[in-house]
Amino acid sequence: MTDEGAKRTTYFSKSPLSCPVCETSFYREDLLSGGGRLIAGELTDELHRTYEPSKRFGELYPLIYAVLVCPSCLFAAYPQDFEEPKPESIPKLKSETDERAEKVSLMFPELDFAEYRSLKEGVASYLLAMMCYEHFDRHHAPTFKQGLSALRAAWLLEALHHKESGENYDYLSRLFYRKACYLYSRSVELAQNGREPLEANVNYGPDLDKNYGYEGLLYLSGLLEYKYGPRQDLNRRIHSLERAKRTVSKLFGTGKASRSKPSAILDKAREVYDEMNREIKELQEQG
Protein backbone atom coordinates (compact mmCIF):
# COMPACT_ATOMS: atom_id res chain seq x y z
CA MET A 1 0.00 0.00 0.00
CA THR A 2 1.32 3.46 -0.86
CA ASP A 3 1.67 6.09 1.84
CA GLU A 4 -1.09 8.10 0.17
CA GLY A 5 -3.45 5.12 0.17
CA ALA A 6 -2.57 4.15 3.71
CA LYS A 7 -3.33 7.63 5.04
CA ARG A 8 -6.89 7.25 3.83
CA THR A 9 -7.39 3.86 5.47
CA THR A 10 -5.21 3.69 8.59
CA TYR A 11 -3.99 5.92 11.36
CA PHE A 12 -1.22 5.90 13.97
CA SER A 13 -2.03 6.21 17.67
CA LYS A 14 -1.50 9.64 19.22
CA SER A 15 0.15 8.20 22.33
CA PRO A 16 3.31 6.13 21.95
CA LEU A 17 3.67 2.59 23.20
CA SER A 18 6.78 1.39 25.02
CA CYS A 19 8.33 -1.95 24.20
CA PRO A 20 8.71 -4.04 27.39
CA VAL A 21 11.80 -5.72 25.96
CA CYS A 22 13.96 -2.87 24.60
CA GLU A 23 11.99 0.18 25.84
CA THR A 24 11.71 1.68 22.35
CA SER A 25 8.74 4.02 21.90
CA PHE A 26 6.61 3.54 18.81
CA TYR A 27 3.11 4.22 17.50
CA ARG A 28 0.46 1.63 16.72
CA GLU A 29 -1.10 1.59 13.26
CA ASP A 30 -4.76 0.63 12.99
CA LEU A 31 -7.51 0.61 10.41
CA LEU A 32 -9.98 3.47 10.22
CA SER A 33 -13.59 2.33 10.47
CA GLY A 34 -16.66 3.40 8.55
CA GLY A 35 -16.90 5.28 5.29
CA GLY A 36 -17.45 2.13 3.28
CA ARG A 37 -13.90 0.95 3.83
CA LEU A 38 -14.84 -2.63 4.68
CA ILE A 39 -17.41 -4.48 2.59
CA ALA A 40 -18.01 -7.88 4.17
CA GLY A 41 -17.86 -10.86 1.84
CA GLU A 42 -18.23 -14.58 2.46
CA LEU A 43 -17.33 -16.48 5.61
CA THR A 44 -15.10 -19.41 4.64
CA ASP A 45 -15.25 -22.88 6.15
CA GLU A 46 -12.25 -21.79 8.27
CA LEU A 47 -14.34 -18.93 9.75
CA HIS A 48 -12.26 -16.40 7.84
CA ARG A 49 -14.18 -13.26 6.89
CA THR A 50 -13.38 -12.12 3.39
CA TYR A 51 -13.91 -8.54 2.21
CA GLU A 52 -14.88 -7.16 -1.18
CA PRO A 53 -12.62 -4.46 -2.67
CA SER A 54 -13.97 -0.95 -2.18
CA LYS A 55 -14.14 1.31 -5.23
CA ARG A 56 -12.72 4.15 -3.20
CA PHE A 57 -10.23 2.38 -0.93
CA GLY A 58 -9.38 -0.81 -2.80
CA GLU A 59 -8.47 -4.06 -1.03
CA LEU A 60 -8.13 -3.91 2.75
CA TYR A 61 -6.86 -6.59 5.12
CA PRO A 62 -7.78 -5.83 8.74
CA LEU A 63 -5.71 -8.79 9.98
CA ILE A 64 -2.40 -7.13 9.15
CA TYR A 65 -2.81 -4.68 12.06
CA ALA A 66 -3.84 -7.13 14.80
CA VAL A 67 -0.38 -7.82 16.26
CA LEU A 68 1.78 -5.17 17.95
CA VAL A 69 5.40 -5.29 16.78
CA CYS A 70 8.27 -3.28 18.19
CA PRO A 71 10.05 -1.86 15.12
CA SER A 72 13.40 -2.00 16.93
CA CYS A 73 13.71 -5.46 18.53
CA LEU A 74 10.74 -7.11 16.73
CA PHE A 75 9.09 -8.28 19.93
CA ALA A 76 5.50 -9.07 18.94
CA ALA A 77 2.28 -10.01 20.73
CA TYR A 78 -1.44 -9.32 20.70
CA PRO A 79 -2.34 -5.96 22.32
CA GLN A 80 -3.75 -7.49 25.52
CA ASP A 81 -0.47 -9.35 26.10
CA PHE A 82 2.12 -6.96 24.75
CA GLU A 83 3.15 -5.54 28.10
CA GLU A 84 3.12 -8.87 29.91
CA PRO A 85 5.94 -11.21 28.88
CA LYS A 86 7.40 -13.07 31.83
CA PRO A 87 9.90 -10.67 33.49
CA GLU A 88 12.50 -13.42 33.65
CA SER A 89 12.16 -13.97 29.89
CA ILE A 90 13.03 -10.40 28.88
CA PRO A 91 16.83 -11.00 28.70
CA LYS A 92 16.16 -14.01 26.45
CA LEU A 93 13.79 -11.99 24.26
CA LYS A 94 16.48 -9.31 23.93
CA SER A 95 19.11 -11.87 23.00
CA GLU A 96 16.86 -13.35 20.29
CA THR A 97 16.38 -10.03 18.46
CA ASP A 98 18.81 -10.93 15.67
CA GLU A 99 17.28 -14.39 15.36
CA ARG A 100 13.81 -12.91 14.90
CA ALA A 101 15.11 -10.47 12.29
CA GLU A 102 16.92 -13.24 10.43
CA LYS A 103 13.86 -15.51 10.31
CA VAL A 104 11.50 -12.89 8.92
CA SER A 105 14.13 -11.68 6.44
CA LEU A 106 14.25 -15.17 4.93
CA MET A 107 10.64 -14.63 3.86
CA PHE A 108 10.66 -10.88 3.28
CA PRO A 109 14.08 -9.16 3.05
CA GLU A 110 12.72 -5.60 3.37
CA LEU A 111 10.27 -4.89 6.17
CA ASP A 112 9.63 -1.73 8.16
CA PHE A 113 7.28 -1.85 11.13
CA ALA A 114 7.67 1.87 11.77
CA GLU A 115 5.85 2.70 8.52
CA TYR A 116 2.55 1.71 6.92
CA ARG A 117 2.07 -2.04 6.90
CA SER A 118 1.56 -4.17 3.83
CA LEU A 119 0.53 -7.81 3.56
CA LYS A 120 4.17 -8.77 4.04
CA GLU A 121 4.46 -6.97 7.37
CA GLY A 122 1.15 -8.61 8.28
CA VAL A 123 2.46 -12.11 7.65
CA ALA A 124 5.75 -11.32 9.40
CA SER A 125 3.91 -9.96 12.45
CA TYR A 126 2.27 -13.34 12.99
CA LEU A 127 5.52 -15.24 12.53
CA LEU A 128 7.13 -12.95 15.11
CA ALA A 129 4.21 -13.48 17.49
CA MET A 130 4.59 -17.25 17.17
CA MET A 131 8.22 -16.90 18.21
CA CYS A 132 7.56 -14.50 21.07
CA TYR A 133 4.69 -16.44 22.66
CA GLU A 134 7.26 -19.08 23.57
CA HIS A 135 8.09 -16.68 26.41
CA PHE A 136 4.60 -16.18 27.85
CA ASP A 137 3.24 -18.17 30.76
CA ARG A 138 0.38 -20.62 30.45
CA HIS A 139 -2.23 -18.13 31.65
CA HIS A 140 -1.80 -16.21 28.39
CA ALA A 141 -2.78 -19.31 26.34
CA PRO A 142 0.46 -19.18 24.33
CA THR A 143 -0.11 -22.39 22.38
CA PHE A 144 -3.55 -21.29 21.22
CA LYS A 145 -2.25 -17.84 20.25
CA GLN A 146 0.60 -19.42 18.30
CA GLY A 147 -1.98 -21.54 16.47
CA LEU A 148 -4.20 -18.53 15.79
CA SER A 149 -1.17 -16.64 14.47
CA ALA A 150 -0.21 -19.53 12.18
CA LEU A 151 -3.74 -19.71 10.78
CA ARG A 152 -3.93 -15.97 10.12
CA ALA A 153 -0.49 -16.02 8.50
CA ALA A 154 -1.71 -18.79 6.19
CA TRP A 155 -4.71 -16.66 5.18
CA LEU A 156 -2.55 -13.62 4.44
CA LEU A 157 -0.08 -15.73 2.46
CA GLU A 158 -2.97 -16.96 0.33
CA ALA A 159 -3.85 -13.32 -0.35
CA LEU A 160 -0.22 -12.62 -1.25
CA HIS A 161 -0.20 -15.60 -3.60
CA HIS A 162 -3.16 -14.17 -5.52
CA LYS A 163 -1.22 -10.91 -5.94
CA GLU A 164 2.23 -12.40 -6.63
CA SER A 165 1.62 -15.92 -7.89
CA GLY A 166 5.23 -16.69 -8.79
CA GLU A 167 6.75 -16.23 -5.32
CA ASN A 168 5.82 -19.59 -3.73
CA TYR A 169 3.54 -17.94 -1.16
CA ASP A 170 1.07 -20.80 -1.68
CA TYR A 171 3.75 -23.23 -0.51
CA LEU A 172 4.46 -21.09 2.56
CA SER A 173 0.73 -20.88 3.24
CA ARG A 174 0.48 -24.68 3.37
CA LEU A 175 3.38 -24.79 5.83
CA PHE A 176 1.57 -22.38 8.14
CA TYR A 177 -1.68 -24.31 7.78
CA ARG A 178 0.08 -27.49 8.87
CA LYS A 179 1.62 -25.65 11.82
CA ALA A 180 -1.81 -24.28 12.75
CA CYS A 181 -3.23 -27.82 12.51
CA TYR A 182 -0.73 -29.09 15.08
CA LEU A 183 -1.06 -26.08 17.40
CA TYR A 184 -4.87 -26.08 17.42
CA SER A 185 -4.93 -29.77 18.27
CA ARG A 186 -2.30 -29.24 20.94
CA SER A 187 -4.14 -26.28 22.48
CA VAL A 188 -7.33 -28.35 22.81
CA GLU A 189 -5.34 -31.08 24.53
CA LEU A 190 -3.64 -28.62 26.91
CA ALA A 191 -6.95 -26.94 27.74
CA GLN A 192 -8.63 -30.24 28.52
CA ASN A 193 -5.87 -31.45 30.84
CA GLY A 194 -5.61 -28.05 32.57
CA ARG A 195 -2.02 -27.33 31.61
CA GLU A 196 -2.96 -24.26 29.56
CA PRO A 197 -6.34 -22.95 30.71
CA LEU A 198 -8.38 -21.02 28.20
CA GLU A 199 -10.07 -18.34 30.27
CA ALA A 200 -13.11 -16.20 29.45
CA ASN A 201 -11.01 -13.22 28.37
CA VAL A 202 -9.37 -15.15 25.51
CA ASN A 203 -10.51 -13.90 22.11
CA TYR A 204 -10.69 -17.06 20.05
CA GLY A 205 -11.54 -15.33 16.77
CA PRO A 206 -10.32 -16.77 14.54
CA ASP A 207 -10.96 -13.60 12.54
CA LEU A 208 -11.65 -10.10 13.81
CA ASP A 209 -15.34 -9.69 13.00
CA LYS A 210 -16.69 -12.32 15.39
CA ASN A 211 -15.42 -14.33 18.35
CA TYR A 212 -16.59 -17.94 17.91
CA GLY A 213 -15.33 -18.90 21.35
CA TYR A 214 -14.18 -22.29 22.52
CA GLU A 215 -16.66 -23.92 20.13
CA GLY A 216 -14.82 -22.29 17.25
CA LEU A 217 -11.57 -23.69 18.58
CA LEU A 218 -13.00 -27.22 18.68
CA TYR A 219 -14.45 -26.91 15.20
CA LEU A 220 -11.23 -25.55 13.69
CA SER A 221 -9.14 -28.19 15.42
CA GLY A 222 -11.16 -30.87 13.62
CA LEU A 223 -11.38 -29.02 10.31
CA LEU A 224 -7.64 -28.29 10.14
CA GLU A 225 -6.88 -31.94 10.91
CA TYR A 226 -9.20 -32.99 8.10
CA LYS A 227 -7.78 -30.53 5.57
CA TYR A 228 -4.10 -30.32 6.50
CA GLY A 229 -3.35 -33.31 8.74
CA PRO A 230 -0.90 -36.12 7.84
CA ARG A 231 -1.78 -38.21 4.79
CA GLN A 232 1.33 -40.26 4.00
CA ASP A 233 0.53 -43.18 6.31
CA LEU A 234 -2.94 -44.74 6.02
CA ASN A 235 -3.24 -45.90 9.63
CA ARG A 236 -1.94 -42.60 10.98
CA ARG A 237 -4.45 -40.75 8.80
CA ILE A 238 -7.33 -42.86 10.12
CA HIS A 239 -6.19 -42.30 13.70
CA SER A 240 -5.93 -38.52 13.23
CA LEU A 241 -9.37 -38.37 11.61
CA GLU A 242 -10.94 -40.42 14.41
CA ARG A 243 -9.46 -38.04 16.97
CA ALA A 244 -10.62 -34.99 15.00
CA LYS A 245 -14.09 -36.49 14.66
CA ARG A 246 -14.36 -36.92 18.43
CA THR A 247 -13.39 -33.29 18.92
CA VAL A 248 -15.95 -32.01 16.42
CA SER A 249 -18.70 -34.27 17.76
CA LYS A 250 -18.59 -32.38 21.07
CA LEU A 251 -20.16 -29.42 19.29
CA PHE A 252 -23.46 -30.95 18.31
CA GLY A 253 -24.19 -33.51 21.00
CA THR A 254 -27.33 -31.59 21.90
CA GLY A 255 -28.15 -30.84 18.28
CA LYS A 256 -29.40 -27.37 19.18
CA ALA A 257 -28.02 -23.98 18.32
CA SER A 258 -27.40 -21.53 21.15
CA ARG A 259 -25.49 -18.34 21.81
CA SER A 260 -22.33 -20.35 22.46
CA LYS A 261 -23.05 -22.75 19.60
CA PRO A 262 -24.28 -20.63 16.69
CA SER A 263 -25.94 -22.41 13.80
CA ALA A 264 -23.05 -21.49 11.48
CA ILE A 265 -20.72 -23.54 13.67
CA LEU A 266 -23.15 -26.44 14.05
CA ASP A 267 -23.86 -26.66 10.32
CA LYS A 268 -20.19 -26.52 9.38
CA ALA A 269 -19.31 -29.03 12.13
CA ARG A 270 -21.85 -31.53 10.83
CA GLU A 271 -20.52 -31.15 7.30
CA VAL A 272 -16.89 -31.78 8.25
CA TYR A 273 -17.94 -34.62 10.58
CA ASP A 274 -19.73 -36.35 7.69
CA GLU A 275 -16.75 -35.76 5.38
CA MET A 276 -14.37 -37.30 7.92
CA ASN A 277 -16.67 -40.30 8.30
CA ARG A 278 -16.69 -40.84 4.54
CA GLU A 279 -12.90 -40.62 4.29
CA ILE A 280 -12.40 -42.99 7.23
CA LYS A 281 -14.68 -45.55 5.57
CA GLU A 282 -12.83 -45.23 2.25
CA LEU A 283 -9.43 -45.59 3.94
CA GLN A 284 -10.57 -48.64 5.91
CA GLU A 285 -11.75 -50.26 2.69
CA GLN A 286 -8.34 -49.57 1.11
CA GLY A 287 -6.58 -51.17 4.08
C-alpha distance (Angstrom), angle and dihedral (degrees) to the residues before:
residue distance angle dihedral
M1 . . .
T2 3.80 . .
D3 3.78 120.2 .
E4 3.80 89.3 -112.9
G5 3.80 92.0 53.1
A6 3.77 93.5 43.8
K7 3.80 92.6 53.2
R8 3.78 89.0 60.6
T9 3.80 94.5 50.1
T10 3.81 108.5 29.7
Y11 3.77 139.6 36.1
F12 3.80 137.7 -162.2
S13 3.80 120.9 -123.3
K14 3.80 116.2 -101.4
S15 3.80 93.1 -136.5
P16 3.80 119.0 59.5
L17 3.77 124.1 -123.1
S18 3.79 122.2 -136.2
C19 3.78 120.7 -136.5
P20 3.83 110.1 -126.3
V21 3.80 90.5 -148.9
C22 3.82 105.3 47.8
E23 3.84 100.9 6.9
T24 3.81 93.0 -125.3
S25 3.81 114.1 155.3
F26 3.79 117.2 -133.0
Y27 3.80 141.1 156.7
R28 3.78 126.3 -111.9
E29 3.80 118.9 -125.1
D30 3.79 117.7 -145.4
L31 3.77 138.8 170.2
L32 3.79 120.4 -96.1
S33 3.79 113.0 -124.6
G34 3.78 130.8 -137.7
G35 3.76 129.2 16.6
G36 3.78 93.2 98.9
R37 3.78 92.5 -69.9
L38 3.80 95.4 134.6
I39 3.80 120.2 44.5
A40 3.80 108.2 -175.9
G41 3.79 116.2 -130.8
E42 3.79 131.8 178.2
L43 3.79 127.4 -30.1
T44 3.81 108.2 -128.1
D45 3.78 125.4 -141.0
E46 3.83 86.0 -100.0
L47 3.84 89.8 59.6
H48 3.80 90.2 -110.0
R49 3.79 113.6 149.9
T50 3.77 112.1 -138.6
Y51 3.80 122.9 -157.9
E52 3.78 131.0 -147.0
P53 3.82 117.1 -127.1
S54 3.79 113.2 -99.5
K55 3.80 117.6 -130.0
R56 3.78 89.9 -135.5
F57 3.80 102.6 36.5
G58 3.80 104.1 23.6
E59 3.80 122.8 -148.9
L60 3.80 116.8 -5.6
Y61 3.79 128.7 -172.0
P62 3.82 112.0 -164.5
L63 3.81 91.4 -173.7
I64 3.80 93.6 70.5
Y65 3.83 91.1 72.0
A66 3.82 99.6 46.6
V67 3.82 98.3 93.3
L68 3.80 123.9 63.9
V69 3.81 112.4 -134.5
C70 3.78 126.4 -173.3
P71 3.82 104.8 -132.6
S72 3.81 90.8 -148.2
C73 3.83 107.6 48.0
L74 3.84 97.5 11.7
F75 3.79 94.2 -126.4
A76 3.81 104.8 162.7
A77 3.80 136.7 -172.5
Y78 3.78 141.7 138.9
P79 3.83 112.6 -77.7
Q80 3.83 95.2 -105.8
D81 3.81 90.3 55.5
F82 3.78 103.1 33.9
E83 3.79 96.1 99.6
E84 3.79 95.1 41.5
P85 3.81 113.9 70.3
K86 3.78 112.0 140.0
P87 3.84 106.4 -82.0
E88 3.79 90.7 -132.7
S89 3.82 90.2 55.1
I90 3.81 96.0 57.4
P91 3.85 95.2 88.5
K92 3.82 88.8 51.4
L93 3.80 91.7 48.0
K94 3.81 89.1 51.1
S95 3.78 92.2 49.6
E96 3.82 91.5 51.0
T97 3.82 94.4 56.0
D98 3.81 93.7 103.4
E99 3.79 91.1 45.1
R100 3.80 91.3 54.0
A101 3.81 91.2 48.1
E102 3.80 91.8 48.7
K103 3.81 93.9 50.3
V104 3.79 95.7 50.7
S105 3.81 91.6 43.2
L106 3.81 89.5 59.4
M107 3.81 87.1 64.6
F108 3.79 100.3 31.8
P109 3.84 117.2 14.2
E110 3.82 95.6 -166.6
L111 3.79 117.7 48.8
D112 3.79 130.9 149.2
F113 3.79 119.4 -172.7
A114 3.79 92.1 -177.8
E115 3.81 91.4 67.7
Y116 3.80 135.6 51.7
R117 3.78 111.8 -50.0
S118 3.77 125.6 -121.2
L119 3.80 129.5 -169.5
K120 3.80 88.5 -84.5
E121 3.80 93.7 57.5
G122 3.80 86.6 46.0
V123 3.79 93.3 56.3
A124 3.81 91.7 42.7
S125 3.81 91.5 51.0
Y126 3.80 90.2 60.3
L127 3.80 93.3 46.4
L128 3.81 88.8 51.4
A129 3.81 90.8 48.4
M130 3.80 90.5 52.4
M131 3.79 89.0 54.9
C132 3.79 95.7 44.7
Y133 3.81 97.0 47.7
E134 3.80 86.9 68.0
H135 3.81 83.6 79.4
F136 3.81 99.5 52.1
D137 3.78 123.4 94.9
R138 3.78 123.5 -113.0
H139 3.81 94.0 -97.2
H140 3.81 89.1 69.9
A141 3.85 91.1 58.7
P142 3.82 92.0 -124.3
T143 3.81 96.5 175.3
F144 3.79 92.7 52.5
K145 3.81 91.9 46.6
Q146 3.79 90.6 49.9
G147 3.81 88.3 52.2
L148 3.80 92.3 47.5
S149 3.81 89.4 49.5
A150 3.81 92.0 50.2
L151 3.80 91.3 50.4
R152 3.80 93.7 49.0
A153 3.81 90.9 46.6
A154 3.81 88.6 53.6
W155 3.81 90.4 52.8
L156 3.80 93.0 49.7
L157 3.81 91.5 46.8
E158 3.80 88.8 54.3
A159 3.81 88.0 53.9
L160 3.81 89.9 49.2
H161 3.80 90.3 50.0
H162 3.80 90.6 56.5
K163 3.81 89.0 53.1
E164 3.82 98.5 40.3
S165 3.79 106.2 22.3
G166 3.79 96.6 173.5
E167 3.81 98.0 59.8
N168 3.84 100.1 79.6
Y169 3.80 92.6 -115.2
D170 3.81 88.4 139.4
Y171 3.80 88.8 60.6
L172 3.81 91.2 49.4
S173 3.79 89.6 47.7
R174 3.81 90.7 57.0
L175 3.81 90.2 50.7
F176 3.80 90.7 54.2
Y177 3.80 91.4 45.8
R178 3.79 90.2 54.6
K179 3.80 90.4 48.1
A180 3.81 89.8 49.6
C181 3.81 89.2 49.7
Y182 3.80 91.4 56.8
L183 3.82 95.2 42.2
Y184 3.81 95.2 48.0
S185 3.80 90.8 50.8
R186 3.79 90.6 46.2
S187 3.81 93.4 48.7
V188 3.82 90.9 53.1
E189 3.80 89.4 51.1
L190 3.81 93.1 48.0
A191 3.80 91.9 47.2
Q192 3.79 92.5 50.7
N193 3.80 94.7 49.8
G194 3.82 92.4 44.2
R195 3.79 96.8 -118.1
E196 3.81 93.2 116.9
P197 3.80 109.6 22.0
L198 3.77 117.4 -153.9
E199 3.78 104.2 -143.8
A200 3.80 129.7 -161.9
N201 3.81 93.6 -98.5
V202 3.82 93.1 61.9
N203 3.80 112.0 110.7
Y204 3.78 103.1 -143.5
G205 3.80 95.8 -175.4
P206 2.92 110.1 146.0
D207 3.80 85.5 -163.2
L208 3.79 128.9 18.4
D209 3.79 101.9 -107.9
K210 3.80 97.9 66.0
N211 3.79 137.6 14.2
Y212 3.81 108.1 -136.1
G213 3.78 92.0 -172.9
Y214 3.77 127.8 -152.6
E215 3.81 89.6 -31.7
G216 3.79 88.7 61.4
L217 3.79 89.3 51.5
L218 3.81 91.7 53.0
Y219 3.79 92.4 46.7
L220 3.81 94.1 48.5
S221 3.79 92.1 45.8
G222 3.81 88.9 59.3
L223 3.80 95.7 39.4
L224 3.81 94.4 49.9
E225 3.80 90.4 48.8
Y226 3.79 89.5 51.7
K227 3.81 94.9 47.0
Y228 3.80 103.4 33.3
G229 3.81 107.1 16.4
P230 3.83 124.4 116.8
R231 3.80 116.2 -63.1
Q232 3.81 105.9 168.0
D233 3.81 96.6 87.1
L234 3.82 117.3 50.5
N235 3.81 97.1 -150.7
R236 3.80 92.5 45.2
R237 3.81 89.6 50.2
I238 3.81 91.8 51.6
H239 3.80 91.0 48.4
S240 3.82 92.9 49.6
L241 3.81 91.7 48.2
E242 3.81 92.3 49.1
R243 3.79 89.8 52.1
A244 3.81 92.1 46.7
K245 3.80 90.4 48.2
R246 3.81 91.1 54.5
T247 3.79 90.2 51.3
V248 3.81 93.6 49.9
S249 3.80 93.1 44.5
K250 3.81 89.6 64.9
L251 3.79 88.1 70.6
F252 3.77 99.6 63.1
G253 3.78 104.9 29.9
T254 3.79 89.2 118.6
G255 3.79 92.9 39.3
K256 3.79 91.4 -142.4
A257 3.76 130.5 113.5
S258 3.79 118.1 -127.4
R259 3.78 139.3 162.8
S260 3.80 90.3 -82.9
K261 3.80 92.8 40.4
P262 3.81 106.4 42.3
S263 3.78 117.7 -165.9
A264 3.82 91.1 -112.8
I265 3.79 89.2 62.9
L266 3.80 94.4 43.2
D267 3.80 93.8 49.0
K268 3.79 93.5 47.2
A269 3.82 91.1 44.6
R270 3.80 91.9 53.9
E271 3.79 90.9 49.1
V272 3.80 94.8 51.7
Y273 3.82 90.8 42.2
D274 3.81 90.3 55.7
E275 3.81 91.3 45.7
M276 3.81 91.2 51.9
N277 3.80 90.4 49.0
R278 3.80 90.9 52.7
E279 3.80 93.0 49.0
I280 3.81 92.6 47.2
K281 3.81 90.1 52.5
E282 3.81 91.9 48.8
L283 3.81 92.3 48.2
Q284 3.81 92.2 48.3
E285 3.80 89.6 52.2
Q286 3.82 89.7 51.2
G287 3.81 90.9 51.0
